[in-house]
Amino acid sequence: MKLSRNPWFESVAVAQRRAKRLLPRSVYSALIAGSEAGVTLSDNTAAFRELGFAPHVGGAPAQRDMSTTVMGEQISLPVIISPTGVQSIHPDGEVAVARAAAARGTAMGLSSFASKPIEEVVAANPQTFFQLYWAGSREAIAQRIERARAAGARGLIVTLDWTFSHSRDWGSPWIPDKIDLKAMARLAPEVLVRPAWLAEWARAGGPPELAVPNVVARDAPAPTFFGAYGEWMMTPPPSWEDLRWLREQWEGPFMLKGIIRVDDARRAVDAGFSAISVSNHGGNNLDGTPASIRALPAIAEAVGDQIEVVLDGGIRRGSDVVKALALGARAVMIGRAYLWGLAAAGQGGVENVLDLMRTGIDSALLGLGRSSTGDLVAEDLLIPAGFERRLGIAAEPAVSARG
C-alpha cells in the first residue's frame, strides 16, 4: 500500500478523516481525547456554531489585511501553532510543523514535552515560543528557561489548564512508556493494519522513542514522556507568588495559558504576564468547564486593554477565527487542526491547514465588509441570548427598593 501524501484537502474535517484512516487506532484516539464525559470537548466546537454573522453587501473592500502582532512577533495571519506534546504521529514531528508555520508567516508554540529538541525547532522557525509546565524544583524550571533562552526562543508560555483529568467514558488509548518488544507485540494488531504508517517510520529508521528532550539540559539523556509527566504530577501546583517568580526569570514576552475566569485574568495582569490564552486545554481539563469562546468576551472586556488576549480551543475554520477576534481576541491558537494536517500529509498538510484558515478569514472579512481583522467588532456577529459565561466577576451589590 502506497501512502498518499497529497498535501491538499478542502477542510480540516477532511484532514481529520484522512488522519483517522492513516493512523493506528491508539494514536488517533490520543489526538481526539477529552476528559470524562467530553462535555467541554464538545462545547468547544458547538459554541462556535451558535454564533452567526451579520454580513454586508456592496462596498466590500478590495483588499483585506490579516497581519497582527502577538508577543512582539509580527505574523501574517492571527493564527498561532499551539504547543502540543510528543508529535510522533509523523517522523518529522514538531520540525515539520515549525517549517510549515514559518512558510506561512506565523509563530510556533513548542511544548516542553515535544519529541524534537528546541534547537532544531528554532532553526526551522525563529518565531518559536517555548511552553513549559510547573514541574520539578525552581532550579530545574530555571534550567529549562535558560535552555530556551540559549536556543533563541522569542517568548515563553506556561500552561496551567490541566488537572490530570482522565477516566474517559469512551476509554483511553494505551500509550507505552517506550516502544520495546513488549509494546510492539501489544500494538501490532492495530499497527499492522496501517502498513503505510508503519513503512513511513521504517524509512525514518525505526519506531518513535516517545522521549521528551526539552525538559533536561541539552546534552542530558531525555526522559520518557511518562517520566516527565510523572514529575509534573508530583510537583505541587504553583501559587501566584510562584508565577510572579517565574515571570521574573524571563525578560521577554510571557504568556499564561489556561485562563477561563476574569479574576484569574486580572491576577495574570498583576503578575506581569504579557499575554494570556483563554483555554480549557482542548477539553482535556476539568470537564464541565465552558467552551473557551463563551468565556472570552468577559475576559477581553475586563483586561483586553492591559494584556494581549489569545483564544485556544475549538478552532476548525477561518470563520471561527473571525468570531474569536470579533469577541476580543488578538489571535487564536490551533491544536488538533494542525495535528490532523501533520498526520495526513506532514509539513504540506500543516501548511494546507494554515491556508484554509487564511482563506476562511479572508472570506469572512469580505462578507462582513471589513478591510482588516483589527476592524472586527461584536456587532459583526449574531450572539444568542445566554451565550456568554461570565466567570469570576464579583456580583454587583443589590440596590434597595427605597434607593
C-alpha positions in Angstrom: 0.0 0.0 0.0 1.4 3.4 -1.0 0.9 6.2 1.5 -0.9 9.1 -0.1 0.9 12.4 0.7 -1.2 14.7 -1.3 -1.0 17.8 0.9 -4.3 19.3 -0.3 -7.6 18.8 1.4 -10.6 21.2 1.3 -11.3 21.4 5.0 -10.0 20.5 8.4 -12.7 17.9 8.6 -11.3 16.1 5.6 -7.8 16.2 7.2 -9.3 14.6 10.3 -10.9 11.8 8.3 -7.6 11.2 6.4 -5.7 11.1 9.7 -8.1 8.6 11.1 -7.7 6.4 8.0 -3.8 6.6 8.2 -3.1 6.4 11.9 -3.2 3.3 14.2 -6.3 3.4 16.4 -4.5 4.3 19.7 -2.5 7.1 18.0 -5.7 8.6 16.5 -7.6 8.2 19.8 -4.9 10.2 21.6 -5.5 13.1 19.2 -9.2 13.4 19.8 -9.2 12.7 23.5 -11.1 14.8 26.0 -11.7 14.2 29.7 -14.5 12.3 31.4 -17.8 12.7 29.5 -16.4 15.0 26.9 -18.8 17.9 27.7 -16.2 20.6 27.4 -14.6 18.9 24.4 -18.0 19.0 22.5 -18.8 22.5 23.7 -15.6 23.9 22.4 -16.7 23.4 18.8 -20.5 23.5 19.3 -20.3 27.0 20.8 -18.8 28.4 17.5 -21.8 27.0 15.6 -24.2 29.0 17.8 -22.6 32.3 16.6 -23.8 33.8 13.4 -22.7 36.6 11.1 -24.3 39.9 10.1 -22.9 40.4 6.6 -23.0 43.4 4.3 -23.4 43.6 0.6 -21.9 46.3 -1.6 -18.9 48.4 -0.7 -16.7 45.5 0.3 -13.0 46.3 0.5 -10.9 45.0 -2.4 -8.0 44.1 -0.1 -8.1 42.6 3.4 -5.3 42.7 5.9 -4.9 39.7 8.3 -1.5 40.6 9.8 -1.1 41.3 13.5 1.5 41.2 16.3 1.4 38.7 19.2 4.0 38.7 22.0 6.2 41.1 20.0 6.1 38.9 16.8 4.7 40.2 13.6 2.7 37.4 12.0 0.9 37.3 8.6 -2.4 35.9 10.0 -3.9 35.8 13.5 -3.4 32.0 13.9 -0.5 30.6 16.0 0.5 27.0 16.5 -0.5 25.8 20.0 2.1 23.7 21.8 1.2 20.0 21.9 3.3 17.2 23.3 5.1 14.4 21.5 4.0 14.8 17.9 5.2 11.4 16.9 2.3 10.9 14.6 4.8 11.8 11.9 8.6 11.2 11.9 9.4 14.9 11.4 7.0 15.9 14.2 7.5 19.4 15.5 10.2 20.3 13.0 7.7 19.8 10.1 5.1 21.9 12.0 7.7 24.6 12.6 8.7 24.7 8.9 5.0 24.9 7.9 4.4 27.8 10.3 7.5 29.6 9.0 6.4 29.1 5.4 3.1 30.7 6.2 4.5 33.5 8.3 3.3 32.6 11.7 4.7 31.6 15.1 5.3 28.2 16.5 4.4 27.1 20.1 6.7 24.3 21.2 5.8 22.0 24.0 8.4 21.2 26.7 7.0 17.6 26.1 7.9 17.8 22.4 9.6 14.9 20.6 12.2 17.2 18.9 14.8 19.4 20.6 14.1 23.1 20.9 17.3 23.9 19.0 16.1 22.1 15.9 12.7 23.7 16.1 14.0 27.2 16.5 16.3 26.6 13.5 13.2 25.7 11.5 11.2 28.7 12.7 12.9 31.5 14.6 9.4 32.7 15.8 9.2 30.0 18.4 7.5 30.3 21.8 8.7 27.7 24.3 6.0 26.2 26.5 6.7 24.8 30.0 4.9 23.3 32.9 5.4 23.9 36.6 7.3 20.7 37.1 10.2 19.9 39.4 12.2 22.4 41.5 12.6 26.0 40.8 16.2 25.2 39.9 15.0 22.7 37.3 12.5 25.1 35.8 15.1 27.9 35.6 17.4 25.5 33.7 14.7 24.9 31.1 14.2 28.6 30.8 17.9 29.1 30.3 18.0 26.4 27.6 15.1 28.2 25.8 17.0 31.5 26.0 20.2 30.0 24.7 18.2 28.3 21.8 16.8 31.7 20.8 13.1 31.3 21.8 11.2 34.5 21.3 8.9 34.0 24.2 7.6 31.6 26.8 4.2 30.0 27.6 3.3 28.5 30.9 0.4 26.0 30.8 -1.8 25.8 33.8 -5.1 24.4 32.4 -4.6 20.8 33.1 -5.8 19.0 36.3 -4.8 15.5 35.2 -8.4 14.6 34.4 -8.9 11.2 32.8 -11.4 8.3 33.1 -12.9 9.0 29.7 -16.3 7.5 29.2 -15.2 6.0 25.8 -11.9 4.7 27.2 -8.4 6.0 27.0 -5.9 4.6 24.5 -3.0 2.6 25.8 0.3 4.5 25.3 3.5 2.8 26.2 6.3 4.4 28.2 8.7 3.3 25.4 8.5 1.2 22.2 10.1 -2.1 23.3 9.4 -5.6 22.2 6.5 -6.0 24.7 4.9 -2.7 23.5 5.4 -3.7 19.8 3.7 -7.0 20.4 0.7 -5.4 22.1 0.3 -2.7 19.4 1.0 -5.0 16.5 -2.7 -5.8 15.7 -3.6 -2.1 15.1 -0.3 -1.1 13.6 -0.1 -3.9 11.0 -3.5 -2.8 9.5 -1.8 0.6 8.9 1.2 -0.6 6.8 1.8 2.8 5.2 2.3 4.4 8.5 4.5 1.6 9.6 6.5 1.9 6.4 7.0 5.6 6.9 8.5 5.0 10.4 10.7 2.2 9.0 12.1 4.6 6.4 12.8 7.0 9.2 15.0 4.5 11.0 12.6 2.9 13.4 9.6 3.5 15.7 9.3 6.7 17.8 11.2 6.8 21.0 8.5 8.7 23.0 11.2 10.7 24.7 11.0 14.4 25.6 14.4 16.1 25.2 13.5 19.6 26.2 12.9 19.1 30.0 16.6 18.4 30.7 19.9 20.0 29.8 20.7 19.9 26.1 23.2 17.0 26.3 21.5 15.1 29.1 19.6 11.8 28.4 15.9 12.6 27.5 13.3 11.1 29.9 10.3 9.3 28.5 7.1 11.2 28.2 5.6 9.5 31.3 8.8 10.1 33.2 8.4 13.8 32.7 4.6 13.6 33.2 5.2 11.9 36.5 7.5 14.7 37.7 4.8 17.2 36.8 2.1 15.3 38.6 4.2 15.0 41.7 5.0 18.7 41.8 2.7 20.9 43.9 0.8 23.3 41.7 2.2 26.9 41.6 0.9 29.7 43.8 0.5 33.2 42.3 3.8 34.1 44.1 5.4 31.2 42.2 4.1 32.5 39.0 5.4 36.0 39.7 8.8 34.4 40.4 8.5 32.5 37.1 7.7 35.7 35.2 10.8 37.4 36.6 13.0 34.7 35.2 12.3 35.8 31.6 12.8 39.3 30.4 10.8 38.8 27.1 7.2 38.2 26.3 5.5 35.6 28.5 2.0 34.0 28.1 -0.1 32.4 30.8 -2.2 29.7 29.2 -5.4 28.4 30.7 -7.4 31.4 31.8 -11.2 30.9 31.9 -12.2 33.4 34.7 -12.0 37.2 34.8 -10.5 37.2 38.3 -7.6 34.9 37.2 -7.1 37.1 34.1 -6.7 40.1 36.4 -4.2 38.2 38.5 -2.2 37.4 35.4 -2.0 41.1 34.7 -0.9 41.8 38.2 1.8 39.1 38.0 3.3 40.9 34.9 2.5 38.4 32.1 2.3 40.0 28.7 -0.3 37.7 27.2 -3.0 35.2 28.3 -4.6 32.3 26.5 -8.3 31.8 27.2 -8.2 28.0 27.2 -9.6 24.8 28.7 -6.8 22.6 27.3 -8.9 21.5 24.4 -11.5 19.8 26.7 -8.8 17.8 28.5 -9.1 19.8 31.7 -11.9 19.7 34.3 -14.9 18.5 32.3 -17.9 20.9 32.5 -15.7 23.9 32.1 -17.4 26.1 29.4 -16.1 26.5 25.9 -13.3 29.0 25.7 -15.2 31.2 23.2 -18.0 31.6 25.8 -15.6 32.9 28.4 -13.7 35.2 26.0 -15.9 38.3 25.9 -15.9 39.0 29.6 -12.2 38.4 29.9 -11.4 40.6 26.9 -13.7 43.3 28.2 -12.0 43.2 31.7 -8.3 43.1 30.7 -8.0 43.4 26.9 -6.6 46.9 27.2 -3.9 45.7 29.7 -2.7 42.4 28.3 -2.8 40.5 25.0 -5.7 38.1 24.9 -5.5 34.9 22.7 -8.1 32.2 22.4 -7.3 28.5 22.3 -10.0 25.8 21.8 -12.4 24.6 19.1 -11.0 26.4 16.1 -11.7 24.4 12.9 -12.0 27.1 10.2 -11.2 30.6 9.4 -14.7 31.8 10.2 -14.1 30.5 13.8 -11.0 32.8 13.9 -13.1 35.8 12.8 -15.7 35.1 15.5 -13.0 34.9 18.2 -11.4 38.2 17.0 -14.8 39.9 16.9 -15.3 38.9 20.6 -12.0 40.4 21.7 -9.1 38.0 20.9 -5.9 39.4 19.3 -5.3 35.9 17.7 -6.1 32.3 18.2 -4.0 29.1 18.8 -4.8 25.9 17.0 -4.0 22.4 18.1 -6.0 19.4 16.8 -6.5 21.1 13.4 -2.8 21.2 12.5 -2.1 17.8 14.1 -4.6 16.2 11.7 -2.8 18.0 8.9 0.5 16.7 10.1 -0.8 13.2 10.2 -2.5 13.5 6.8 0.4 15.0 4.8 3.4 16.1 7.0 4.6 19.6 6.6 2.4 20.1 3.5 -0.6 19.1 5.4 0.1 21.7 8.2 0.6 24.3 5.5 -2.7 23.4 4.0 -4.5 23.8 7.3 -3.0 27.3 7.7 -4.0 28.1 4.1 -7.6 27.0 5.0 -7.5 29.3 8.0 -6.3 32.2 5.8 -8.8 31.8 3.1 -11.6 31.3 5.6 -10.7 34.5 7.4 -10.5 36.4 4.1 -13.9 35.2 3.0 -15.5 36.2 6.3 -13.8 39.7 6.2 -15.2 40.1 2.7 -18.7 39.2 3.7 -18.6 41.4 6.7 -17.2 44.4 4.7 -14.1 44.6 6.9 -10.7 45.6 5.5 -8.8 44.2 8.4 -9.1 41.7 11.2 -8.4 44.7 13.5 -11.7 46.2 12.4 -13.9 43.3 13.7 -16.4 44.0 16.5 -19.0 42.1 18.3 -21.7 43.7 16.2 -20.5 41.7 13.2 -21.9 38.6 15.0 -25.3 37.3 15.9 -24.9 36.3 19.5 -27.7 34.3 21.0 -29.0 35.2 24.5 -27.2 33.3 27.2 -24.2 32.5 25.0 -21.5 34.0 27.3 -20.2 32.6 30.5 -19.0 35.4 32.7 -16.9 33.6 35.4 -15.0 35.2 38.2 -16.8 38.5 38.2 -17.9 39.8 41.6 -21.6 40.3 41.9 -22.8 43.9 41.9 -24.4 45.0 45.2 -28.1 44.8 45.2 -29.9 48.2 45.0 -32.5 48.8 47.7 -36.1 49.4 46.6 -36.1 52.5 48.7 -33.0 53.8 46.9 
